Amino acid sequence: LYSDEEWIALAEECVERNAEIRNTPEWGGDHWVSVRASPGGCNGPTTVIEAQPIPWKARASLYRDGAKVAFPSIRRTPPECLPPRAKLHQYVNQILGDMEVKGSDPEAWSVMLDTRGCVAEGKSYNFFIVTKDGEIKTARPNFVLEGVARMTVLECAESLNIPAYECDYDAYDAYEASEAFITATSLCVLPVRSINGRQLSGGVPGPVTQKLQAAYSDVAGIDLVNQYLKHLDA
């Protein structure tokens, strides 16, 4: 495969080649850059670097109103069968859960439980709750992918002296939470307004979620909430 420097150069080349379409209204001046690699066969690994538009306008209202989360009946593949820490583009398990949830509500975001009944993760994102005592909880890393946004939120919580725990918690704990939010690279910190139809009591976004959004924005050097909200009337 390529060296780190070669990967960076190829990714930057992809950005430059897509400069013209990146600045169109549909793309909104920014985009995802995805790097994928497969083991390959006799001819060695296959690598793909691609640019995709971020759905700014489609997601904008979620930062004002919050996302609806639902737990599908399909459980997350246990670590005994597939290590979740491996960043694999093999999302069949999560996609099936997402399809089930969206079959009932196309606007809902799937968050899966594991085979023990503990809250795990979504299709390509992590999930957090904020308890009525102001503590943050998210699934233990041996049961979910340790996303970069997840790690950033935990670091932000530490800097703000907000208690944060990687631990087991179940659906009941989620229902009783004051706030909840989703983390992913493009979402950063997305507030949640309901879980399985149950409205959360802490507001959207709640005070802890707002603090984390602000801290995350400071780390990134950009107002991560406003970059979506400005597309509300676009």
ZAMARGU-4260 file (C-alpha; in steps of 0.2 Angstrom, whole numbers, plus 5000, padded with zeros to 4 digits):
<rodrens>
0) 5000/5000/5000 | 5005/5018/5000 | 5014/5028/5013 | 5006/5041/5024 | 5013/5055/5014
5) 5006/5047/4998 | 4989/5044/5005 | 4989/5063/5010 | 4994/5068/4993 | 4981/5057/4984
10) 4967/5064/4995 | 4973/5082/4992 | 4973/5078/4973 | 4955/5072/4975 | 4950/5088/4984
15) 4958/5098/4970 | 4950/5088/4956 | 4933/5091/4964 | 4936/5110/4967 | 4924/5116/4954
20) 4909/5105/4959 | 4913/5108/4978 | 4908/5126/4976 | 4891/5123/4968 | 4875/5126/4979
25) 4872/5107/4980 | 4889/5104/4988 | 4889/5120/4999 | 4908/5123/4998 | 4913/5107/5007
30) 4913/5088/5005 | 4917/5071/5012 | 4933/5063/5006 | 4933/5044/5009 | 4947/5033/5008
35) 4943/5014/5006 | 4955/4999/5004 | 4951/4981/5001 | 4964/4966/5003 | 4962/4963/4984
40) 4967/4946/4976 | 4981/4941/4965 | 4985/4959/4959 | 4986/4966/4977 | 4975/4978/4986
45) 4961/4989/4978 | 4960/5007/4984 | 4947/5021/4981 | 4947/5039/4986 | 4931/5048/4982
50) 4922/5065/4986 | 4904/5065/4991 | 4893/5080/4995 | 4888/5083/5013 | 4868/5084/5015
55) 4869/5101/5023 | 4851/5106/5019 | 4843/5089/5022 | 4851/5089/5040 | 4849/5107/5044
60) 4833/5106/5054 | 4840/5092/5065 | 4851/5104/5073 | 4836/5115/5078 | 4823/5101/5081
65) 4834/5086/5086 | 4834/5069/5078 | 4822/5055/5082 | 4831/5039/5087 | 4823/5021/5087
70) 4830/5004/5093 | 4827/4991/5080 | 4824/4972/5084 | 4840/4967/5075 | 4855/4967/5087
75) 4872/4973/5084 | 4885/4959/5079 | 4894/4954/5095 | 4913/4956/5096 | 4915/4937/5097
80) 4910/4937/5079 | 4917/4953/5072 | 4928/4965/5081 | 4919/4982/5081 | 4935/4991/5083
85) 4940/4987/5065 | 4935/5001/5053 | 4927/4990/5040 | 4915/4995/5026 | 4905/4980/5030
90) 4889/4988/5037 | 4876/4974/5032 | 4871/4972/5051 | 4869/4990/5054 | 4860/4993/5037
95) 4847/4980/5041 | 4844/4988/5058 | 4842/5005/5049 | 4831/4998/5036 | 4819/4991/5049
100) 4818/5008/5058 | 4816/5018/5043 | 4802/5006/5037 | 4792/5013/5052 | 4798/5030/5051
105) 4809/5037/5037 | 4815/5051/5047 | 4821/5040/5062 | 4839/5036/5066 | 4843/5018/5070
110) 4853/5015/5086 | 4856/4996/5089 | 4856/4986/5105 | 4869/4973/5107 | 4865/4954/5111
115) 4865/4958/5130 | 4852/4972/5128 | 4864/4986/5131 | 4864/5001/5119 | 4878/5000/5106
120) 4879/5011/5091 | 4871/5017/5074 | 4875/5013/5056 | 4890/5024/5056 | 4889/5034/5071
125) 4890/5033/5090 | 4877/5037/5103 | 4877/5046/5120 | 4865/5050/5133 | 4865/5063/5147
130) 4858/5057/5163 | 4847/5068/5174 | 4862/5070/5186 | 4872/5078/5171 | 4883/5063/5168
135) 4887/5057/5150 | 4886/5039/5146 | 4891/5030/5130 | 4894/5011/5126 | 4911/5003/5130
140) 4924/5003/5116 | 4925/4984/5115 | 4907/4984/5109 | 4907/4999/5097 | 4918/5007/5085
145) 4929/5021/5093 | 4924/5035/5082 | 4935/5050/5080 | 4920/5061/5085 | 4916/5050/5100
150) 4934/5052/5106 | 4933/5071/5103 | 4917/5072/5113 | 4925/5063/5128 | 4940/5074/5127
155) 4929/5089/5127 | 4919/5083/5142 | 4935/5080/5152 | 4940/5098/5148 | 4923/5105/5154
160) 4923/5094/5170 | 4908/5085/5164 | 4908/5067/5171 | 4908/5055/5156 | 4908/5036/5157
165) 4911/5022/5144 | 4899/5009/5151 | 4885/4997/5149 | 4867/5005/5149 | 4851/4999/5143
170) 4836/5005/5134 | 4827/5010/5150 | 4842/5021/5155 | 4841/5029/5138 | 4822/5032/5140
175) 4826/5040/5157 | 4839/5051/5150 | 4838/5070/5150 | 4847/5073/5134 | 4855/5062/5120
180) 4865/5065/5105 | 4874/5056/5090 | 4892/5059/5085 | 4900/5056/5068 | 4913/5065/5058
185) 4901/5075/5048 | 4888/5076/5061 | 4900/5081/5075 | 4887/5083/5089 | 4869/5080/5083
190) 4855/5083/5097 | 4842/5069/5099 | 4824/5074/5103 | 4816/5057/5106 | 4820/5039/5108
195) 4807/5026/5102 | 4794/5040/5102 | 4798/5046/5120 | 4802/5064/5121 | 4818/5069/5131
200) 4815/5081/5145 | 4831/5091/5144 | 4827/5102/5128 | 4834/5102/5111 | 4848/5104/5111
205) 4850/5102/5130 | 4862/5112/5140 | 4876/5099/5141 | 4874/5095/5122 | 4876/5114/5119
210) 4892/5115/5129 | 4899/5100/5120 | 4894/5108/5103 | 4903/5124/5108 | 4919/5115/5114
215) 4919/5104/5099 | 4918/5119/5088 | 4933/5127/5097 | 4943/5111/5093 | 4938/5111/5075
220) 4940/5130/5073 | 4923/5132/5065 | 4905/5134/5071 | 4899/5117/5068 | 4881/5120/5072
225) 4879/5136/5061 | 4887/5127/5046 | 4871/5117/5046 | 4859/5130/5052 | 4864/5142/5038
230) 4856/5130/5026 | 4839/5131/5033 | 4833/5144/5021 | 4845/5140/5007
</rodrens>
